Amino acid sequence: MKNRRIGAVEVSAIGLGGMPMSIEGRPDDESRSIRTIHTALDAGVTLIDTANAYHIHADEVGHNESLIARALASYGGDSSDVLVATKGGMFRPGDGSWGSDGRPESLRAACEASLKRLGVESIGLYQHHRPDPSVPYADSIGVLRDLLDEGKIQMAGISNANPAQIREAQEVLGGRLVSVQNQFSPAFRSSEPELMLCDELGIAFLPWAPLGGIAQAAQLGSRFQPFADVAASRGVSPQQICLAWHLAQSPVVIPIPGASRPESILDSVAAAALTLDDDELAALTFG
């Protein structure tokens, strides 16, 4: 497994997104999710992304965090180098919707609860999940600054942020912003300005839903067909080509594909060994 950096920490170039194991459509059998996490660790994955809002019902906040904690505790190998990145600032009332809560007191309480669920004294990477339009952004990020200063989190990141918010967070955190997690994929390219800014600032860019559109390449038409074509010529899955394309965008990019099956994360991890040539990258460039 090749490595990349989040702040001063080396992590696997491909991470594991935990959301599919806990939201709608999650496995009925929790043991499958545990096997998925163990398979990822066996394959060299050292970055697992989660959030307190990855759950379905209102009374199971932190479902995914607790699941990951149990998987790490039951793993037979060494997981001391695994960076668990969680998030606070969103909530799910149980009706399928998502809401934002960036109030300082809510973020602090969310972090304290995440610490307990993960069973750690300090969270490796804590991320503000989404800006709350009813709360000044600097007030929300100020909580992350305070949590850093108190040692309750080791690194601070943000998610679903625009370039102005990235710069504001960097200022509020005194230059200690280490990551930005935005939606980015062949089907969703609107976060290119944020990716370019992260590249400029040397901040890790974690694309969420990095495989968007790839599974439906044939149905979506010519815009996505090159991924299927390059995959066929390589004898690999289009998903692997997509993740290799992500890695080729910038050294700061660390995709976090979601998975709830061992075979899914194994396929994703294999992308770290792929290097696309100039002709392939040109074929995959569009729009």
ROSELUM-704385 format. One record per residue: residue number from 1; x, y negated, z negated of N, C-alpha, C, O in turn. Coordinates in steps of 0.1 Angstrom, whole numbers, always signed. Layout:
% ROSELUM-704385
{NUM, {X, Y, Z}, {X, Y, Z}, {X, Y, Z}, {X, Y, Z}}
...
***
This chain:
% ROSELUM-704385
{1, {+8, +12, +0}, {+0, +0, +0}, {+9, -12, +0}, {+18, -14, -8}}
{2, {+6, -21, +9}, {+13, -34, +10}, {+7, -43, -1}, {-4, -42, -5}}
{3, {+15, -53, -5}, {+11, -62, -16}, {+10, -76, -11}, {+17, -80, -2}}
{4, {+2, -84, -18}, {+1, -98, -16}, {+0, -105, -30}, {+0, -98, -40}}
{5, {-1, -118, -31}, {+0, -125, -44}, {-13, -133, -47}, {-18, -139, -38}}
{6, {-17, -132, -59}, {-26, -141, -65}, {-19, -148, -77}, {-16, -142, -87}}
{7, {-16, -160, -75}, {-8, -167, -85}, {+6, -160, -86}, {+12, -159, -75}}
{8, {+10, -157, -97}, {+23, -150, -99}, {+21, -135, -99}, {+31, -128, -102}}
{9, {+9, -130, -97}, {+6, -115, -98}, {+6, -109, -84}, {-1, -114, -75}}
{10, {+13, -98, -83}, {+13, -90, -71}, {+1, -80, -71}, {-1, -73, -81}}
{11, {-7, -80, -60}, {-19, -71, -60}, {-18, -64, -46}, {-11, -69, -37}}
{12, {-26, -54, -45}, {-27, -47, -32}, {-33, -56, -21}, {-41, -65, -24}}
{13, {-29, -54, -9}, {-33, -63, +2}, {-48, -61, +5}, {-54, -70, +11}}
{14, {-54, -50, +1}, {-68, -47, +2}, {-73, -45, -12}, {-68, -36, -19}}
{15, {-84, -52, -16}, {-90, -50, -29}, {-102, -42, -28}, {-106, -38, -17}}
{16, {-109, -40, -39}, {-122, -33, -40}, {-132, -42, -45}, {-131, -48, -56}}
{17, {-143, -44, -37}, {-154, -52, -42}, {-164, -43, -49}, {-169, -33, -43}}
{18, {-168, -46, -61}, {-176, -37, -69}, {-191, -39, -67}, {-199, -31, -72}}
{19, {-195, -50, -61}, {-210, -53, -60}, {-219, -42, -55}, {-229, -40, -62}}
{20, {-215, -35, -45}, {-225, -24, -40}, {-228, -13, -50}, {-237, -6, -49}}
{21, {-219, -12, -60}, {-222, -2, -70}, {-232, -6, -81}, {-236, +2, -89}}
{22, {-236, -18, -80}, {-245, -23, -91}, {-258, -31, -87}, {-267, -32, -95}}
{23, {-258, -35, -74}, {-270, -43, -70}, {-280, -33, -63}, {-278, -21, -63}}
{24, {-290, -39, -56}, {-299, -31, -49}, {-292, -21, -39}, {-283, -25, -32}}
{25, {-297, -9, -39}, {-291, +1, -31}, {-280, +9, -37}, {-273, +17, -31}}
{26, {-277, +6, -50}, {-266, +12, -57}, {-268, +27, -58}, {-280, +32, -57}}
{27, {-257, +35, -60}, {-259, +49, -62}, {-268, +53, -74}, {-267, +47, -84}}
{28, {-276, +63, -72}, {-284, +68, -83}, {-275, +75, -93}, {-278, +74, -105}}
{29, {-264, +81, -88}, {-255, +88, -97}, {-243, +80, -100}, {-235, +77, -91}}
{30, {-242, +75, -112}, {-230, +66, -116}, {-217, +73, -113}, {-207, +66, -111}}
{31, {-217, +86, -114}, {-204, +93, -112}, {-198, +91, -99}, {-186, +91, -97}}
{32, {-206, +88, -89}, {-201, +86, -75}, {-193, +72, -75}, {-183, +71, -69}}
{33, {-199, +63, -82}, {-192, +50, -83}, {-179, +51, -91}, {-169, +45, -87}}
{34, {-179, +59, -102}, {-166, +61, -109}, {-156, +68, -100}, {-144, +64, -100}}
{35, {-160, +78, -92}, {-151, +84, -83}, {-146, +75, -72}, {-134, +75, -68}}
{36, {-154, +65, -68}, {-150, +55, -58}, {-139, +47, -64}, {-129, +44, -58}}
{37, {-140, +42, -77}, {-130, +34, -83}, {-118, +42, -85}, {-107, +37, -83}}
{38, {-119, +54, -90}, {-107, +63, -92}, {-100, +65, -79}, {-87, +65, -78}}
{39, {-107, +67, -68}, {-101, +70, -55}, {-94, +57, -50}, {-83, +58, -45}}
{40, {-99, +46, -53}, {-93, +33, -49}, {-79, +32, -57}, {-69, +28, -51}}
{41, {-80, +35, -70}, {-67, +34, -78}, {-57, +44, -73}, {-45, +41, -72}}
{42, {-61, +56, -69}, {-52, +66, -64}, {-46, +62, -51}, {-34, +65, -48}}
{43, {-53, +54, -43}, {-48, +49, -30}, {-40, +37, -31}, {-35, +32, -21}}
{44, {-38, +32, -43}, {-29, +20, -45}, {-36, +7, -47}, {-29, -3, -47}}
{45, {-49, +7, -48}, {-56, -6, -50}, {-54, -11, -64}, {-56, -4, -73}}
{46, {-50, -24, -65}, {-47, -30, -78}, {-55, -42, -80}, {-52, -50, -89}}
{47, {-65, -45, -72}, {-74, -56, -73}, {-88, -51, -72}, {-92, -46, -62}}
{48, {-96, -54, -83}, {-110, -50, -83}, {-118, -63, -86}, {-116, -69, -96}}
{49, {-128, -66, -77}, {-135, -78, -79}, {-149, -75, -84}, {-156, -66, -79}}
{50, {-154, -82, -94}, {-167, -80, -100}, {-173, -93, -104}, {-168, -104, -101}}
{51, {-184, -93, -111}, {-191, -105, -116}, {-201, -101, -126}, {-207, -90, -126}}
{52, {-204, -110, -136}, {-215, -106, -145}, {-228, -105, -139}, {-237, -99, -145}}
{53, {-230, -111, -127}, {-243, -111, -121}, {-245, -100, -111}, {-255, -99, -104}}
{54, {-236, -90, -111}, {-237, -79, -102}, {-246, -68, -110}, {-240, -59, -116}}
{55, {-259, -70, -109}, {-268, -61, -115}, {-282, -63, -109}, {-283, -71, -100}}
{56, {-292, -55, -112}, {-305, -56, -106}, {-315, -62, -116}, {-321, -73, -114}}
{57, {-316, -55, -128}, {-327, -59, -137}, {-321, -70, -147}, {-309, -71, -150}}
{58, {-330, -78, -152}, {-326, -89, -161}, {-320, -85, -174}, {-312, -92, -180}}
{59, {-322, -72, -178}, {-317, -68, -191}, {-304, -60, -189}, {-300, -53, -199}}
{60, {-298, -60, -178}, {-285, -53, -175}, {-274, -62, -170}, {-266, -58, -162}}
{61, {-274, -74, -175}, {-263, -83, -171}, {-250, -77, -174}, {-247, -71, -184}}
{62, {-241, -78, -164}, {-227, -72, -166}, {-227, -58, -162}, {-217, -51, -166}}
{63, {-237, -52, -155}, {-237, -38, -152}, {-224, -34, -145}, {-218, -23, -148}}
{64, {-219, -42, -135}, {-207, -38, -128}, {-195, -39, -136}, {-185, -31, -135}}
{65, {-194, -49, -145}, {-182, -51, -153}, {-181, -39, -163}, {-170, -33, -164}}
{66, {-192, -35, -168}, {-192, -23, -178}, {-188, -10, -170}, {-181, -2, -175}}
{67, {-193, -9, -158}, {-190, +3, -150}, {-175, +3, -147}, {-169, +14, -148}}
{68, {-169, -8, -143}, {-155, -8, -140}, {-147, -6, -153}, {-137, +2, -152}}
{69, {-151, -11, -164}, {-144, -8, -177}, {-144, +7, -180}, {-134, +12, -184}}
{70, {-155, +13, -178}, {-156, +28, -180}, {-147, +36, -171}, {-141, +45, -174}}
{71, {-147, +31, -158}, {-139, +38, -148}, {-124, +37, -151}, {-116, +46, -150}}
{72, {-120, +25, -155}, {-106, +23, -159}, {-102, +31, -171}, {-91, +37, -172}}
{73, {-111, +32, -181}, {-109, +39, -194}, {-107, +54, -191}, {-100, +61, -198}}
{74, {-115, +59, -181}, {-115, +74, -179}, {-105, +78, -168}, {-104, +90, -165}}
{75, {-98, +68, -162}, {-88, +71, -152}, {-76, +79, -157}, {-71, +75, -168}}
{76, {-72, +89, -151}, {-61, +97, -156}, {-47, +92, -153}, {-38, +96, -160}}
{77, {-46, +82, -145}, {-33, +76, -141}, {-31, +63, -149}, {-38, +60, -158}}
{78, {-20, +56, -144}, {-17, +43, -150}, {-24, +32, -143}, {-23, +30, -131}}
{79, {-32, +25, -150}, {-40, +13, -145}, {-36, +0, -150}, {-43, -10, -149}}
{80, {-24, +0, -157}, {-19, -12, -163}, {-17, -24, -154}, {-17, -35, -158}}
{81, {-14, -21, -141}, {-12, -31, -131}, {-24, -36, -124}, {-23, -43, -114}}
{82, {-36, -31, -127}, {-48, -34, -120}, {-53, -48, -125}, {-55, -50, -137}}
{83, {-56, -57, -116}, {-61, -70, -119}, {-76, -69, -116}, {-81, -67, -105}}
{84, {-84, -71, -127}, {-98, -72, -126}, {-102, -86, -126}, {-100, -94, -135}}
{85, {-108, -90, -115}, {-113, -104, -112}, {-128, -105, -114}, {-135, -98, -106}}
{86, {-133, -112, -124}, {-147, -113, -126}, {-151, -128, -124}, {-143, -136, -122}}
{87, {-164, -130, -124}, {-170, -143, -121}, {-181, -146, -131}, {-188, -137, -136}}
{88, {-183, -159, -133}, {-195, -164, -141}, {-200, -176, -134}, {-193, -183, -127}}
{89, {-213, -179, -136}, {-219, -191, -131}, {-231, -188, -122}, {-237, -197, -117}}
{90, {-235, -175, -121}, {-247, -171, -114}, {-255, -162, -123}, {-250, -156, -132}}
{91, {-268, -161, -120}, {-277, -152, -128}, {-287, -146, -119}, {-290, -151, -108}}
{92, {-293, -135, -123}, {-303, -128, -116}, {-315, -125, -125}, {-313, -117, -135}}
{93, {-326, -131, -123}, {-338, -129, -132}, {-345, -116, -131}, {-353, -112, -139}}
{94, {-341, -107, -121}, {-347, -94, -120}, {-357, -93, -109}, {-363, -82, -107}}
{95, {-359, -104, -102}, {-369, -103, -91}, {-362, -102, -77}, {-368, -105, -67}}
{96, {-349, -100, -77}, {-341, -99, -65}, {-335, -112, -61}, {-327, -112, -51}}
{97, {-338, -123, -68}, {-332, -136, -64}, {-319, -138, -72}, {-315, -131, -81}}
{98, {-312, -149, -68}, {-299, -153, -74}, {-301, -168, -77}, {-307, -175, -70}}
{99, {-295, -172, -89}, {-296, -186, -93}, {-282, -190, -98}, {-274, -181, -102}}
{100, {-280, -203, -98}, {-267, -208, -103}, {-269, -215, -116}, {-279, -222, -119}}
{101, {-259, -213, -125}, {-259, -220, -138}, {-244, -224, -141}, {-237, -216, -147}}
{102, {-241, -236, -138}, {-227, -241, -140}, {-226, -249, -153}, {-215, -256, -154}}
{103, {-235, -249, -162}, {-234, -257, -174}, {-222, -252, -182}, {-220, -239, -183}}
{104, {-214, -261, -187}, {-202, -256, -195}, {-205, -246, -206}, {-198, -236, -207}}
{105, {-216, -248, -213}, {-219, -239, -224}, {-223, -225, -219}, {-220, -215, -225}}
{106, {-229, -225, -207}, {-233, -212, -201}, {-221, -205, -196}, {-219, -192, -198}}
{107, {-211, -212, -190}, {-199, -205, -184}, {-191, -200, -196}, {-185, -189, -195}}
{108, {-190, -208, -206}, {-182, -203, -218}, {-188, -190, -224}, {-181, -180, -227}}
{109, {-201, -190, -225}, {-208, -178, -231}, {-206, -167, -222}, {-205, -155, -226}}
{110, {-207, -169, -208}, {-206, -158, -199}, {-192, -152, -199}, {-190, -140, -199}}
{111, {-182, -160, -201}, {-168, -155, -202}, {-166, -147, -215}, {-160, -137, -214}}
{112, {-171, -152, -226}, {-170, -144, -238}, {-177, -131, -237}, {-172, -121, -242}}
{113, {-188, -130, -230}, {-195, -117, -229}, {-187, -108, -219}, {-187, -96, -221}}
{114, {-181, -114, -209}, {-173, -106, -200}, {-161, -100, -206}, {-157, -89, -204}}
{115, {-155, -108, -215}, {-144, -103, -223}, {-148, -90, -231}, {-140, -80, -231}}
{116, {-159, -90, -237}, {-164, -79, -245}, {-167, -67, -236}, {-163, -56, -239}}
{117, {-174, -69, -225}, {-177, -58, -216}, {-165, -52, -210}, {-164, -39, -208}}
{118, {-155, -60, -206}, {-143, -54, -200}, {-133, -49, -211}, {-124, -42, -207}}
{119, {-136, -52, -223}, {-127, -46, -234}, {-113, -52, -234}, {-104, -45, -237}}
{120, {-112, -65, -231}, {-99, -71, -230}, {-98, -84, -238}, {-109, -89, -242}}
{121, {-86, -88, -242}, {-85, -100, -250}, {-84, -112, -240}, {-86, -124, -244}}
{122, {-80, -110, -228}, {-78, -121, -218}, {-82, -115, -204}, {-77, -105, -200}}
{123, {-90, -122, -197}, {-94, -118, -184}, {-83, -122, -173}, {-78, -133, -173}}
{124, {-79, -112, -165}, {-69, -115, -155}, {-71, -126, -146}, {-63, -135, -144}}
{125, {-83, -126, -140}, {-87, -137, -131}, {-102, -140, -133}, {-110, -131, -131}}
{126, {-105, -152, -137}, {-119, -156, -139}, {-122, -166, -129}, {-115, -176, -127}}
{127, {-134, -164, -122}, {-138, -173, -111}, {-151, -179, -113}, {-161, -173, -118}}
{128, {-152, -192, -110}, {-165, -199, -110}, {-173, -194, -98}, {-168, -196, -87}}
{129, {-184, -188, -100}, {-191, -180, -89}, {-197, -189, -78}, {-195, -186, -67}}
{130, {-203, -199, -82}, {-209, -208, -71}, {-212, -221, -77}, {-217, -222, -89}}
{131, {-210, -232, -70}, {-213, -246, -75}, {-228, -247, -79}, {-237, -242, -72}}
{132, {-231, -253, -90}, {-245, -256, -94}, {-248, -271, -91}, {-242, -280, -97}}
{133, {-257, -273, -81}, {-259, -287, -77}, {-264, -296, -88}, {-264, -308, -87}}
{134, {-269, -290, -99}, {-274, -298, -110}, {-263, -302, -121}, {-266, -309, -130}}
{135, {-251, -297, -119}, {-240, -299, -128}, {-228, -305, -121}, {-225, -299, -111}}
{136, {-222, -316, -125}, {-210, -321, -119}, {-200, -310, -118}, {-197, -303, -128}}
{137, {-194, -308, -106}, {-185, -297, -104}, {-173, -298, -114}, {-168, -287, -119}}
{138, {-168, -310, -116}, {-157, -311, -125}, {-160, -306, -139}, {-151, -301, -146}}
{139, {-172, -307, -143}, {-176, -302, -157}, {-176, -287, -157}, {-171, -281, -167}}
{140, {-180, -281, -147}, {-180, -266, -146}, {-165, -261, -146}, {-161, -252, -153}}
{141, {-157, -267, -137}, {-143, -263, -136}, {-135, -266, -149}, {-125, -260, -152}}
{142, {-140, -277, -156}, {-133, -280, -168}, {-133, -269, -179}, {-124, -268, -187}}
{143, {-144, -261, -178}, {-145, -250, -187}, {-134, -240, -184}, {-127, -234, -193}}
{144, {-131, -237, -171}, {-121, -228, -167}, {-107, -233, -172}, {-99, -226, -176}}
{145, {-105, -246, -171}, {-93, -252, -176}, {-91, -250, -191}, {-80, -246, -195}}
{146, {-102, -252, -198}, {-101, -249, -213}, {-99, -235, -216}, {-91, -232, -225}}
{147, {-105, -226, -209}, {-103, -211, -211}, {-89, -207, -208}, {-83, -199, -215}}
{148, {-83, -213, -198}, {-69, -211, -195}, {-60, -215, -206}, {-52, -208, -211}}
{149, {-63, -228, -211}, {-55, -233, -222}, {-56, -225, -235}, {-47, -224, -242}}
{150, {-68, -219, -237}, {-70, -211, -249}, {-65, -196, -247}, {-65, -189, -257}}
{151, {-61, -193, -235}, {-56, -179, -233}, {-67, -169, -231}, {-64, -157, -231}}
{152, {-79, -173, -230}, {-90, -163, -228}, {-90, -158, -213}, {-96, -147, -211}}
{153, {-85, -166, -204}, {-83, -161, -191}, {-69, -164, -187}, {-63, -174, -191}}
{154, {-63, -155, -178}, {-49, -157, -174}, {-48, -165, -161}, {-38, -172, -159}}
{155, {-58, -164, -153}, {-58, -172, -140}, {-72, -176, -137}, {-82, -170, -142}}
{156, {-73, -187, -130}, {-86, -193, -126}, {-88, -194, -111}, {-79, -198, -104}}
{157, {-100, -190, -107}, {-103, -191, -93}, {-117, -197, -91}, {-125, -199, -101}}
{158, {-121, -200, -79}, {-135, -205, -76}, {-140, -197, -64}, {-133, -190, -57}}
{159, {-153, -198, -62}, {-160, -190, -51}, {-170, -199, -45}, {-176, -207, -51}}
{160, {-173, -196, -32}, {-183, -203, -25}, {-181, -219, -25}, {-191, -226, -27}}
{161, {-169, -223, -23}, {-165, -237, -25}, {-161, -243, -11}, {-157, -235, -2}}
{162, {-163, -256, -9}, {-159, -262, +3}, {-145, -269, +1}, {-140, -269, -11}}
{163, {-139, -274, +11}, {-126, -280, +9}, {-125, -291, -2}, {-115, -291, -9}}
{164, {-135, -300, -2}, {-135, -310, -12}, {-135, -304, -26}, {-128, -309, -35}}
{165, {-143, -294, -28}, {-144, -287, -41}, {-131, -280, -45}, {-127, -279, -56}}
{166, {-124, -274, -35}, {-112, -268, -37}, {-101, -278, -42}, {-94, -275, -52}}
{167, {-101, -289, -36}, {-92, -300, -40}, {-95, -305, -54}, {-87, -308, -62}}
{168, {-108, -306, -57}, {-113, -311, -70}, {-109, -301, -81}, {-104, -305, -91}}
{169, {-111, -288, -78}, {-108, -278, -87}, {-93, -278, -90}, {-89, -276, -102}}
{170, {-85, -279, -80}, {-71, -279, -82}, {-66, -291, -90}, {-57, -289, -99}}
{171, {-73, -302, -89}, {-70, -314, -97}, {-74, -312, -112}, {-66, -314, -121}}
{172, {-86, -307, -114}, {-91, -305, -127}, {-83, -295, -135}, {-80, -296, -147}}
{173, {-78, -284, -127}, {-71, -274, -133}, {-56, -277, -134}, {-48, -269, -139}}
{174, {-52, -289, -131}, {-38, -293, -132}, {-29, -285, -123}, {-18, -281, -127}}
{175, {-34, -282, -111}, {-25, -274, -101}, {-25, -259, -104}, {-17, -252, -98}}
{176, {-34, -254, -112}, {-34, -240, -116}, {-45, -231, -109}, {-47, -220, -113}}
{177, {-51, -237, -99}, {-61, -229, -91}, {-53, -218, -83}, {-44, -222, -75}}
{178, {-57, -206, -84}, {-49, -195, -77}, {-57, -188, -66}, {-51, -181, -58}}
{179, {-70, -190, -66}, {-78, -182, -56}, {-91, -189, -52}, {-97, -196, -60}}
{180, {-95, -187, -40}, {-108, -191, -35}, {-115, -179, -28}, {-109, -172, -20}}
{181, {-127, -176, -32}, {-134, -164, -27}, {-147, -170, -20}, {-156, -174, -26}}
{182, {-146, -169, -6}, {-157, -174, +2}, {-161, -163, +12}, {-153, -153, +15}}
{183, {-173, -164, +17}, {-178, -154, +27}, {-170, -157, +40}, {-169, -169, +45}}
{184, {-164, -147, +46}, {-157, -148, +58}, {-156, -135, +65}, {-153, -125, +59}}
{185, {-159, -134, +78}, {-159, -122, +86}, {-160, -125, +100}, {-162, -137, +104}}
{186, {-159, -115, +109}, {-161, -118, +123}, {-175, -124, +126}, {-177, -132, +136}}
{187, {-185, -121, +118}, {-198, -126, +120}, {-200, -139, +113}, {-210, -146, +115}}
{188, {-191, -143, +104}, {-193, -155, +95}, {-180, -162, +95}, {-171, -159, +86}}
{189, {-178, -172, +104}, {-165, -179, +105}, {-165, -193, +99}, {-155, -200, +101}}
{190, {-176, -197, +93}, {-177, -211, +89}, {-167, -215, +78}, {-166, -227, +75}}
{191, {-161, -205, +71}, {-151, -208, +61}, {-137, -209, +66}, {-128, -209, +58}}
{192, {-135, -211, +79}, {-122, -213, +84}, {-115, -225, +78}, {-103, -224, +75}}
{193, {-122, -236, +76}, {-115, -248, +70}, {-110, -245, +56}, {-99, -249, +52}}
{194, {-117, -237, +48}, {-113, -233, +35}, {-101, -224, +35}, {-92, -225, +27}}
{195, {-101, -215, +45}, {-90, -206, +46}, {-77, -213, +50}, {-67, -211, +44}}
{196, {-79, -223, +59}, {-67, -231, +64}, {-62, -239, +52}, {-50, -241, +51}}
{197, {-71, -244, +44}, {-66, -252, +32}, {-59, -243, +22}, {-49, -248, +16}}
{198, {-64, -231, +20}, {-57, -222, +11}, {-44, -219, +16}, {-34, -218, +8}}
{199, {-43, -217, +29}, {-30, -214, +35}, {-20, -225, +33}, {-8, -223, +29}}
{200, {-25, -238, +34}, {-17, -250, +32}, {-12, -251, +18}, {-1, -255, +15}}
{201, {-21, -248, +8}, {-18, -249, -6}, {-12, -237, -12}, {-7, -238, -24}}
{202, {-11, -226, -5}, {-5, -214, -10}, {-14, -207, -21}, {-10, -201, -30}}
{203, {-28, -209, -19}, {-38, -203, -28}, {-43, -191, -21}, {-46, -191, -9}}
{204, {-45, -180, -28}, {-51, -167, -23}, {-65, -170, -18}, {-73, -177, -25}}
{205, {-68, -165, -6}, {-82, -166, -1}, {-88, -151, +0}, {-82, -143, +7}}
{206, {-98, -149, -8}, {-104, -136, -9}, {-118, -136, -1}, {-128, -140, -6}}
{207, {-118, -131, +11}, {-130, -130, +19}, {-140, -120, +13}, {-137, -109, +11}}
{208, {-152, -125, +9}, {-162, -116, +5}, {-171, -112, +17}, {-172, -120, +26}}
{209, {-177, -100, +17}, {-184, -94, +29}, {-175, -95, +41}, {-179, -100, +51}}
{210, {-162, -90, +40}, {-153, -92, +51}, {-156, -83, +63}, {-151, -86, +74}}
{211, {-165, -73, +61}, {-168, -64, +72}, {-181, -68, +79}, {-187, -61, +87}}
{212, {-186, -80, +76}, {-199, -85, +82}, {-200, -84, +97}, {-191, -89, +104}}
{213, {-209, -77, +102}, {-212, -76, +117}, {-205, -64, +124}, {-208, -61, +135}}
{214, {-195, -58, +117}, {-187, -48, +124}, {-194, -35, +126}, {-193, -29, +137}}
{215, {-202, -31, +116}, {-209, -18, +118}, {-220, -19, +129}, {-224, -9, +135}}
{216, {-224, -31, +132}, {-234, -33, +143}, {-228, -39, +155}, {-235, -45, +163}}
{217, {-215, -37, +157}, {-208, -43, +169}, {-215, -40, +182}, {-216, -49, +190}}
{218, {-219, -28, +184}, {-225, -24, +197}, {-238, -31, +199}, {-241, -35, +210}}
{219, {-245, -34, +188}, {-258, -40, +190}, {-257, -55, +191}, {-265, -62, +197}}
{220, {-246, -61, +185}, {-244, -75, +185}, {-239, -81, +198}, {-239, -93, +200}}
{221, {-234, -72, +207}, {-229, -76, +220}, {-215, -80, +221}, {-207, -76, +212}}
{222, {-211, -87, +231}, {-197, -89, +235}, {-189, -96, +225}, {-177, -94, +224}}
{223, {-195, -104, +216}, {-187, -111, +206}, {-180, -102, +197}, {-169, -105, +192}}
{224, {-186, -90, +194}, {-180, -81, +184}, {-175, -68, +191}, {-168, -61, +184}}
{225, {-178, -66, +204}, {-173, -54, +210}, {-158, -52, +210}, {-154, -41, +209}}
{226, {-150, -63, +211}, {-135, -61, +211}, {-130, -53, +198}, {-121, -46, +199}}
{227, {-137, -55, +187}, {-133, -47, +175}, {-135, -32, +177}, {-127, -24, +173}}
{228, {-146, -29, +183}, {-149, -15, +186}, {-139, -9, +197}, {-135, +2, +196}}
{229, {-136, -18, +207}, {-127, -14, +217}, {-113, -11, +212}, {-106, -1, +215}}
{230, {-108, -21, +204}, {-94, -19, +198}, {-94, -7, +189}, {-84, +1, +188}}
{231, {-105, -5, +181}, {-105, +7, +172}, {-105, +20, +180}, {-98, +29, +176}}
{232, {-112, +20, +191}, {-112, +32, +200}, {-98, +35, +205}, {-94, +47, +206}}
{233, {-91, +25, +209}, {-78, +27, +215}, {-68, +31, +204}, {-58, +38, +207}}
{234, {-70, +27, +192}, {-61, +31, +181}, {-65, +44, +174}, {-57, +50, +167}}
{235, {-77, +48, +177}, {-82, +60, +170}, {-86, +58, +156}, {-84, +68, +148}}
{236, {-90, +46, +152}, {-94, +43, +138}, {-108, +37, +139}, {-114, +35, +149}}
{237, {-113, +34, +127}, {-127, +28, +126}, {-126, +13, +129}, {-116, +6, +127}}
{238, {-137, +7, +135}, {-138, -7, +136}, {-136, -15, +123}, {-131, -26, +123}}
{239, {-140, -9, +112}, {-138, -15, +99}, {-123, -17, +96}, {-119, -28, +91}}
{240, {-115, -7, +100}, {-101, -9, +97}, {-95, -20, +106}, {-87, -28, +101}}
{241, {-99, -21, +118}, {-95, -32, +127}, {-99, -45, +122}, {-91, -55, +122}}
{242, {-111, -46, +117}, {-116, -58, +111}, {-107, -63, +99}, {-104, -75, +98}}
{243, {-104, -54, +90}, {-96, -57, +79}, {-82, -61, +83}, {-76, -70, +77}}
{244, {-76, -54, +93}, {-63, -57, +98}, {-63, -71, +104}, {-54, -79, +103}}
{245, {-74, -75, +111}, {-76, -88, +116}, {-76, -99, +105}, {-70, -109, +107}}
{246, {-83, -96, +94}, {-83, -105, +83}, {-68, -107, +78}, {-64, -118, +76}}
{247, {-61, -96, +76}, {-47, -97, +71}, {-38, -105, +80}, {-29, -111, +75}}
{248, {-41, -105, +93}, {-33, -112, +103}, {-36, -127, +103}, {-28, -135, +109}}
{249, {-47, -131, +96}, {-51, -146, +96}, {-40, -154, +89}, {-37, -165, +93}}
{250, {-36, -149, +77}, {-27, -156, +69}, {-21, -147, +58}, {-28, -138, +54}}
{251, {-9, -150, +53}, {-4, -142, +42}, {-12, -143, +29}, {-10, -136, +20}}
{252, {-20, -154, +28}, {-28, -156, +16}, {-41, -148, +16}, {-48, -148, +5}}
{253, {-45, -142, +27}, {-58, -135, +28}, {-57, -121, +21}, {-48, -114, +24}}
{254, {-66, -119, +12}, {-67, -106, +6}, {-82, -101, +6}, {-90, -105, -2}}
{255, {-86, -93, +16}, {-100, -89, +17}, {-104, -80, +6}, {-96, -73, +0}}
{256, {-117, -81, +2}, {-122, -73, -9}, {-135, -66, -4}, {-146, -69, -8}}
{257, {-133, -56, +5}, {-145, -49, +10}, {-152, -42, -1}, {-146, -35, -10}}
{258, {-165, -43, -1}, {-173, -36, -11}, {-174, -21, -7}, {-174, -17, +5}}
{259, {-176, -12, -17}, {-177, +2, -15}, {-184, +8, -26}, {-183, +4, -38}}
{260, {-191, +19, -23}, {-197, +27, -34}, {-195, +42, -31}, {-201, +50, -38}}
{261, {-187, +45, -21}, {-184, +58, -17}, {-169, +60, -16}, {-162, +51, -11}}
{262, {-163, +71, -21}, {-148, +72, -20}, {-143, +71, -6}, {-133, +65, -4}}
{263, {-150, +77, +4}, {-146, +77, +17}, {-146, +63, +23}, {-138, +60, +32}}
{264, {-154, +54, +18}, {-155, +41, +24}, {-142, +33, +19}, {-136, +26, +28}}
{265, {-138, +34, +7}, {-127, +26, +2}, {-114, +32, +8}, {-104, +25, +11}}
{266, {-114, +46, +10}, {-102, +52, +17}, {-100, +46, +31}, {-89, +44, +35}}
{267, {-111, +45, +38}, {-110, +40, +52}, {-105, +25, +52}, {-97, +22, +60}}
{268, {-110, +17, +42}, {-106, +3, +41}, {-92, +2, +38}, {-84, -6, +44}}
{269, {-87, +10, +28}, {-73, +9, +24}, {-63, +12, +35}, {-53, +6, +36}}
{270, {-67, +21, +44}, {-58, +24, +56}, {-55, +13, +64}, {-45, +13, +72}}
{271, {-64, +2, +64}, {-61, -10, +72}, {-48, -17, +69}, {-42, -24, +77}}
{272, {-44, -15, +56}, {-32, -22, +52}, {-19, -17, +59}, {-9, -24, +60}}
{273, {-20, -5, +65}, {-9, +0, +73}, {-9, -4, +88}, {+0, -1, +95}}
{274, {-20, -11, +92}, {-21, -15, +106}, {-15, -28, +109}, {-18, -38, +101}}
{275, {-8, -30, +119}, {-3, -43, +124}, {-8, -44, +138}, {-4, -37, +147}}
{276, {-16, -54, +140}, {-22, -57, +153}, {-12, -65, +162}, {-5, -74, +157}}
{277, {-11, -61, +175}, {-1, -68, +183}, {-8, -81, +189}, {-20, -83, +187}}
{278, {+0, -89, +196}, {-5, -102, +201}, {-17, -100, +210}, {-27, -108, +210}}
{279, {-16, -90, +219}, {-27, -88, +228}, {-40, -84, +221}, {-51, -88, +225}}
{280, {-39, -75, +211}, {-50, -71, +203}, {-57, -83, +196}, {-69, -85, +196}}
{281, {-48, -91, +190}, {-53, -103, +182}, {-60, -113, +192}, {-70, -119, +188}}
{282, {-54, -114, +204}, {-60, -123, +214}, {-74, -118, +218}, {-83, -126, +220}}
{283, {-75, -105, +219}, {-88, -99, +223}, {-99, -101, +212}, {-111, -101, +214}}
{284, {-94, -102, +199}, {-103, -103, +188}, {-107, -117, +184}, {-115, -119, +176}}
{285, {-100, -127, +191}, {-102, -141, +188}, {-114, -146, +197}, {-115, -143, +209}}
{286, {-123, -152, +190}, {-135, -157, +197}, {-140, -170, +190}, {-137, -173, +179}}
{287, {-148, -177, +197}, {-156, -188, +192}, {-147, -200, +186}, {-153, -209, +181}}
***
